[in-house]
Every structure is written in C-alpha cells, then in structure tokens.
Amino acid sequence: MRKVDIQFLDQGFHRVLFNAMPLPVFVVDEDVCILEYNAAAARLLKKDKRLVIGRRCGEVLRCIHSLDVPDGCGRAPACRNCLVRRAVRTAARGRRITRRKAEMVLVRNGKRAKVAVRVSCQPFTTAGARLYCWFSKV
C-alpha cells in the first residue's frame, strides 16, 4: 500500500519538482516512518534507500533518544517532546507547522552532535491515505 500512497511522485514532473527542492523533504506517516524523500534528503542521509524507507526518522537520522529504549524512535519518554513528532501530530489535526526552531541531538561519527533545525510539516491526502511532509534546514 505504501507504494500506492506516494505514487504521484513517480509521475515525471512531480518527481523533478520534489527533487529540485533545496531542503531535505521527507514524506512520513503518523508514526514518522519515512515513505519517501527527496534528493536533498538523500545527500544528507548518504544511505541506501532500502535502509531508509519504512523506518522511523529518529532511527534513520540517529537521534540519541532512538537508542533509549529497545522499541526505538518515538517510544522513549523524551520522544513526547520531539519537535518532529509534535509537528506531525499537529499536522494530523489539520494545522501546518512552519519553520519551528528546534535542536536535535544526533549521533555523528560515534559522538553526540547538537544540530539546529527548523521544522515544517504539512498534511496531505493521496490515494485515500493521510500523509505528512516535513522538512528542515539541517
């Protein structure tokens, strides 16, 4: 079903436009599992797409809190305050989030790194499924 959900991106112009965006853009579901992402996000991630699609953002970006509990991203107590998750929850209620400042702590080269981001999130519906698009200046 997930391929059908994002099928519109495989229609030529939409894919070109999506990949032309200079900021990393992720299409996610309500659990912040990545369903698709653009070329800018691919350059940021530097991972094989098969290792990204279907996984939660915190796991893919290597958020320190995704390691707090065995169930991973979104399940640790600290995840209740995650700006990305809050933005997706807000979008699920029909309100968009635009350029909210946040600081994420990610694991980079085996060390903790604080990363300043601006998160935006916009809900949209395609093929009967409600999806969320979030992007940030990383």
N, C-alpha and C positions, 0 to 999 in steps of 0.2 A: 504494500500500500504506500510506503514512503516514496517510492519512485513516482507513483501517480501523483502524490501530493505536490511534488516540485517539478512536474513535467513541463510546466510553462517555461522553465529556464532552458529547456532543450530546443526551444523554437527560435533559433538563429539570432534575431535582433535582441531579444531579451537577454540571451546569454552574453552577447557582446556588451550590452549596456551594463549588466551586472558586473562583468569583469573589468569594465572601464572605470568603475568607481575606485578612487584612490585610497579609500579607507577599508580596513578589513570589515567584511559584512558576513554575518552568519545567519542562516535560516534555521530556527530551532523550534522544538515542540515545547509543551508546557513544562516538561522536566529538564529543559535546557539541553536536550540531546541535539547534536548538530545533524541536520538533514542535508545541508548544502552550504557551500561557502564560495566566496569569490576569489579572484586571482591575488588580490592584496592580502587576503587572509592566508592563502596558500604560501605566499612568500614569508609571512610571519611564522607559520607553523613549521614549514620545512619537513613535512611528514608525508608519507604515502597516504593517499586519500582513504584507502581501505582501513587505515588505523585511526581515522578521524570520524567518518560517517557513523552515526548511531551511538557515539559516545558522548557523555556529558562534557560541557565546556570546561569545567574545572579540572577534569582529568586530562583533557587534551592540552590545555594551557599550563597545566602543572601547578594549580593553586595549592598552597600548602595545606589548606583545610580538606582537600580531596583525599589527603592521606591520614586524616584524623581518625576515621572510622573505617572498618572493612567494607561498608557499603558505598564508600566513595563520595563523590561530589553531590552536594545537596542534602546529605544525611547527617553531617556533623552539626553540633549546636551552633557553631559560628556561621553556618550557611544560612541561618534565618536572617542574618544581616547583610548577606551578599547583595551588592547593588545589581548585579546582572539578574539574579533570581527575582529580586524585588521589581525590577523593570519588566520582566516577563509576566509576573503576577499582575502588575498594574495594567499592562497591555491586554492581558486576558480579561480584564474588566472593561476594556474598550477605550482606555486612555493611553495616549502615546507619551513616551518619555523622550526628552530631547537634551542631549549634551550634559548629562548629570556627571559631576565630578566624583571620582572615587579613586581609591588606592587599592590595588591588589598586591598580594604578596605571593609571588610565584617562585618556583624552584628553577634556577638558571645555572647551568654548569655545576650542579651539586650544591649551590648556595642559595640562600633566600635573597630575593631581589624585590624591592618595592617598585611597583610600576604605576605611574599616574595614568588614569584613563578618563575618558568622557564617554559615557554610555548613552545610547539612544535605542529605543525599542518601539516598533510599530507593528500592531497586529494586522493580519490579512487572512483572507479565506480563499482557498483554491481547491478545486475538486472536492468540495464539501468538508474539507479539513481546516481547522483553525491553526494557523502557524504564526510565528513571531520572528521578526527580523531584527537583529541587534547589531550594532556596530560601535566601534570605539576608536578613538585616536590613541594608539598604543605607543 
